[in-house]
Amino acid sequence: MTRLLEINNLVTRFYTPDGVVHAVNGISYSLDKGESLALVGESGSGKTVSALSLLGLVPPPGVVESGEVWLNSPQANGRNLLEMSEAELRQIRGKEIGMVFQDPMTALNPVRSVGSQLMEGLKLHLGLNGRSAHSRALELLELVGIPDPHKRLHDYPHQFSGGQRQRIIIAIALSCNPLLLIADEPTTALDVTIQAQIINLVKRLKADLGMAILWITHDLGVVAGLVDKVAVMYAGHIVETADVRNLYAQTGHPYTLGLLESLPLVDARERKRLVPIPGRPPNLLKEITHCPFAERCRYAVERCWQERPLLQPISPHHTAACWRSDDVHSGLRLTENSLAK
């Protein structure tokens, strides 16, 4: 495969009246063309902020302090995205990288028809005239499964259901045939049935269009049959990376183990209580020099409080930032089919 996206040592901070929030702390990962990666972790782990950092969309008082973001695309042209101007990034956002935001109701403009919002990017990035943009907008609505697209193109966001609005956001993100689709918790506010429909839609579009996907979620059960590989984030750090099958079969970090133990199992032979992760995430107003998960970890030893472990290989295509990865391996054995979708 050809490398599409490479992130090296990305650091993002928020300078607040209470102090500096260490939101993203030197994360690195890569994504090949046509490949899919899930960034997984609980709220506040840094998933969304890291994705917004790639696109220059971190809101004030956030600052991307350092790092490199390389996109193998015509517009990027071998340059670090973090060094580009806002005008240059606008040529990449929407055209080469599409993004699906968490809340479709706030992502859509309530006073403009969905057709005008779909056609905006087509005119701006692809230079289509009104008739061509209208035709393409109809194709996009049909592609994402909106019934009667000729009529619905003139409707406003409040006239659609939550699931339909999410489909429209996906259509807008796909409108210019991006190389990479970033989907930030696209199913969080939807019921289980609609969640499944959105997930199946994204899987089909990935297969049909050949784009790469960065899927952001807190739910490891969702990603089991969706992505090729997973990066688990905790307290602004990536603590484990693996091919999706290896992550479930040979879990290497206690935090990942905790996320898996808190999921219901479809093939469980007896009813068991879900196991919550005890304690709270660390205060990110303080720089963490030891293992960030130590306070909540049942495997923690003295070394965990003295030195922060870095990502180390534990098997081919599988890394974990844990001093006791070998012990964690025996903690849980799951298959993709064991997880509730």
N, C-alpha and C positions, 0 to 999 in steps of 0.2 A: 504493500500500500504506500501511497504518497502522503507525507506529513502535511496536514492542513493547518493545524493550530498548535502552537507551542508556548506555554507560559512558564517563565523562569523567575522564581524568587519574588513573587508578587506581594507587595506590602501596602496595605491601606489603613489609614488612621482617621479618627474623628476627633477634632479638637473642640471639646465641649467646655462649658463653664466649670464642670465638675472634674475635668481632667482629660487626658488623652485616652480614647477607646482604641485598644489594639484589635481591630476588627478582622484583619487578614494578615497573617504573620509568615510571610515568605513561602507561599505555596507554589508548587511546580507540578505541571502535568501536560500531557500532549494528546492530540486527537488526530487520527488519520482521516483522509477523505472517505466519506461514506460510513464512517465508524460512529458508534454511539457510546456516550459516557454519561453516567449518573453521578452527580455530586449529592451526597446523602449526609444528613445530620439534622439534629433537632434545631428548633428556632434559636437564632442567635449564634449559630456556629460559624457564620461567615459565608454561606453559600451564595445568597443573593448579592451581597456586597462584592464578592469576588467576580461575579458575572457582570455586574454593572461597571466594575473597574475596567473590564476589557473594552467596553464601549464608550468610556468617558462619560458615564451617566451617574457617577456617585454624587449624591446631593450634598450641598454644604451642611455642616462644616467638615465633610469628608474630603480627604486628600489621598490620592494614590502617590505614595512617597517614593517607591522604587519598584524595579522589576522590568521584565521584558515580555512583550506580547507579540509574537510573530504569526502573521496570517499569510499563508501561501495563496495569494490572489492577485489579480491584475491591479486593483486599486491600491492595495498595500505596497506592492512593488518593492518587497524586501526591506521595508522599514518597520521599526518598532512602533506599534499603535500608540503606546504611551507617550511618544514624542511628537505625535501628530497634532495639528491644530484642530479646533472645533469644526471648521469648514471642511477639512480633509476627512474627519471622522464621519461627517454627515454623508459623504459619498460612499462610505462603507456600511453604515447603519441602514438597514432596510434593503440594501441592494445585495451585499455579499454576506451580511449577517442579519438574519431576521430574529426578532425576539417576541416571545409570548409572555406577557406579564401576568402576575398573580391574579389580579382582579379585573375581569373583562369589562365590568361596568365603569370603572374609573379609567381604564385604558382607552375606551372609546369616547369620542366627543358626543355628548348627549344632544347637541343642537344641530348636528349634521347627519344626513342620511348615511347608512353604511356604504352605499354605492359611492358617494363622494369621498369617503375615507379610504375605500379600496382603490379608487382611481388616482388618488393623490400621489402615491408612490410610483405608480406606473407612468404618470406624466413626468414626474420629477427625475426619476432614475433611468427610465427606459425611453423617455422622449415620445411616448405614444400620444397621438391626437385624441380628441374626445371620443370619436366613434370606436377606435381601436381599444382605448382604455375601457370603454363601456363593455365591449365584447369580452375582453379579458376578465373583467370583474364578474361577469355572468359565469364564465368558465370556472373561476375560483370558488364562487358560491356553490356551484354544482359539485366541484371537486371535494369540498368539505361536507357535503351532504345537507345543504340548506334547500328545502323543497320550494318549488315555484320561484326560482331565482329572479325571473323577470319582474315579478311583483315585489319581492322582498328587497330588491336592490334599492327601492325608494323609501323603505321603512327606516325608522330611527331605532337606536339601541334599546330603548325601553319597550319596544314592541316585540322583542325577542326573549326567549327563555334564557336562563343562565348557561345551559349547555350550548344553545345556538350562538350566544354571544362569544363563548369561548371558541367555537368553530370559526366565527368571523375574524377574531383576533388571529387565529392560525392562518386563515386565508390572507389577511393583510401581511403577516410575516412571510408567507410563501410567495407573495405577489410577484417579486422580481427574481424568482428562482435562486435563492441564496445558497451559498456553499455550506453554510452552517446555520442551524436553527437552535436558538437557546430557548428552552421552555422552563419557565420559573414557576414551579408548583401549579401547573395548569389544571389540575383536577381537585385542588384542595377544597374549594367551596361547592363542589358538586356532589350529588348523591351517588351511591355506588353504581347504579345502572349507567348513569351518564359518564361517570369516571371511566368505566369499561369501554364505552363508545369512543371517548376521546383518545384513550390509549390505543385502541385498535385503529383509529383513524391515523394517528401519528405513525404507527408501525407500517400501515399500508402506504402512506405518503413517503416514508423513508425508503421503502422498497421500490416504489414507482419512480421517485425523483433522484435517488442516489445521494441525498444530502447527508451531511454529518449532523448529529444531534448532541447537544449538551442539555441533559435533563436534570433539573434541580428538584429535590424532594426530601421529605423527612421519612418517607415510607419505603423501607426495603422490600416490602411485599409487592409494591407496584413495579419495581424495576426488575424483578426476577426474570420475567419473560420479555423484557422490553429492550435492554441495552446489552452492549458487548462487554463493557467493563465498568467498574465502580471505583470512585474515590470517596472515602468517608472523611468528613470534616468534623472537627471538634475544637471549640474555642479558637477559631481562626487558623487552625493547623490541619493539614491532611495527615491523618493517623493511620490510614490503611488504603492500599490500592490493590486491585486484583481483577482478573477476568471474572465475569459475573458468576460462573459456576464454581470457581475456586473460592470465592468469598463465602459462599454458603457451605461448601464442603470442608474447607480448612480455614475457618475464621482465625485471624491472627492478632486481633486487638480486643481487649476487654470491652471497649465501648461498642464496637461492632457486635460483639457477643450480646451485650445488653440490648441493643436495638432489635436483634433477632429474637431474643427471648421475650420481648414485649409484644410480639406478633402472634395472632391466632393461627393455628395450624389446621389446614383442611383435612388432613388424613390422621389427626390425633385419635387414638383409640379410646381415650378416656378424657373427661373434662378436667382441665387444670386451670388454676388461676394464672393470669399473665403476670410476668415478673417485671415490676417497674425498676428503672435505674434509680438507686437511692441518691439523695442529696441534690445539689444544684450545680449548674455550670459555674466555672470560676468567674470572678469579677474581672472583666477585661479592661478596667481602668488601671489595672496593675500588670506590668510585664511579667510573663510567666517564664521562669528559668528552669523549673522542674517539669516532670510529666504533668500536663494540664488535667489529666483524668485521675490522678493519684488519689484525690480526696474521695472519689466515688467508687474506687476500684477494689474489688475483693482480692485481686492478685497483687496489690501493691506491697513492695518491700522497701527497705531503707533507701536503696539506690534510686528509687523512683522519685523521692523527695529531694535528692541531691543533684540530679542531672537529667535534663530533658532528652529522651531518646529520639534519634533521627530515624527516618525511613530506612529500613534495611531489608534486603531480599530474604524471604523465608522459603520460597520455592520459585520456579520459573514464572515470570509475569505476576509476582505476588510480593508486595512489600508491606511492612508494618512498623510503626514507631512504638515499640514496646520491648522492655527488657525481658519479658517473660512470654514471648510469643509461642514458644514450644509448649508451655503449660496451657495456654489458651486454646491451642489446637484441639485438645481433648474435651473442651467444655461443651461443644454443641456440634451436631452433625445434621445438616438439613439438605434437602434437595429443592430445586425450584418448584416442584409440584407440591411440596409440603406447605407452601405459603398461601394464605388467603389472598386472593386477587381483589 
